[in-house]
Amino acid sequence: MINKDVIEEEYFLLEFDHTFLASSLKEEALLFGVKSPDQFLPDVVQKFQIFKPDFEIDHPLDNLSGGENAIVAVIFYSALARYKTKSLKFLLYNIMESLSSSNRDILKKILKEFMSHDLAYYSWQKDNPVKING
């Protein structure tokens, strides 16, 4: 079992079953204080359309499957960190393991781009964070 109090001191924790607070990407961006979400959301949508070609910026998040929701969350929060020029270590708890191998490989390629912006990604394996390489 993950000790969230200890982990959240060092990592931005994203769990497969707990990704978004709002019902759309635009609302989620507003919750995080982004006054102009259209400055980074088109990039999120474009990257996620690799997985779901009909996805648009106003697509309701609750209409996505669990895997789709987890993928778009990883992309969204990575883009948000880059937009806010934050250096973060993400812990993707039960996300990479829940994806098909092809979706996992595609997501790793997307994450590699974000890694060049001082973002790092970890997966939870055997009670420890393990770095994900793109």
N, C-alpha and C positions, 0 to 999 in steps of 0.2 A: 504494500500500500504506500502511496506517495504521501510524504509529509509536506503539505502545501505551504505551511508557514515558513519552513526552512527553504523550500524551493523558490517561493515567490520573492524572497530577498535577493536572489541572484538572477532569476529567469522571468521572462514574460511567459506565463503558463497558458497554453491553449490546449483544451481537452476536446476530444472527439465529440462528446455529448453536450458541451457547454461552450458555444462559440460566440454568438451574438446576443445583444440585449434588445436591439431594435428589429423592426420588421423589414428594413431595406438598408442597402449600403449607404445611401444618402443620409438616412436618419442616424445610422451608426456613426458616420463621420461627424455629424453635428453633435452627438453625445460626447465625442472626444475633442470638441472645441474647434473643429475645422470650419472656418467661416465660408470657404469656397471649395466645397467638395469636388466640384467639377474640374479642379486643377489636378487631381490625382485619380479620381474614380474611372475615367476612361481607360487608363492603363490597367487597372484592376479588371475591368470588364473584358478588355482585349486578351489579357493573359488567361482569364477563366474560360473564354469562349473556345479555347483549345479542348476543354472538357465538355462544355455544353454550348454548342454553336448558337443556339437561339437565346442565350442569356443577354439581357439588356440591363442598363443601370437601375431601372425601377422595378426589376423582377422581384417579387416577394420572396424573401429568404426562406420562409416556411414552406414554400413549394419545392424546395430542393431536397434531394435524398440526403441521408446522413453523410455519405462520402463527399457529395458535391458541396454540402454546407461546410464541411471541414476544410476542403481544398480552397474554397473561396475565402474562408476566414484566414487561412495562412497567407494567401496572396494579399488580402485586404490589410491585415495588420502589418505585413512587411512593407507594403506601399505606404501605409500611414507612418511607420517609423522612418522610412526614407524621406517622406514629405516633411516630417517634423525634424529631420536631421538628427535622429536619435540613434545611438549605438546600443543595440539590444542583443541579448541572448534569448532566443525562443526555445521553450521546451514544448515539443509537440507530443503531448501525452496521448498515446493510443491512436494517433492519427496515421502515421506512416504505416504502422502494422495493419491498419484497417483497410488500406487501399489495395487495389489490385496491383500486381507488379508493374503493369504498363502505366497506370496512373501514377504510381510512386516514382517511376523513372522520369515521367514528364514533369512532375512537380519538382523533383530534384534539379532538373535543368532550369526551371524557373527560379528556384531558390539560389542557384549559382549566380545568377544576375544580381540578386539582392545581397549576396555575400560580398560582392565587390563594393557595397555601400556600408561596410562595417556592421553587418548583421550576421549572426551565427545561429545555427539551428542544431537542436539536440533532440534525440528520441529517448524514451525511458525504457531501458533494458536491464533486466536482472537487478532491479532496485537502484539503478544508477543512470545519470544522464550520459548519453553517448553521442558524440558529435556526428552530425550528418554532413557528408561531403557531397557537393554537387556534381 
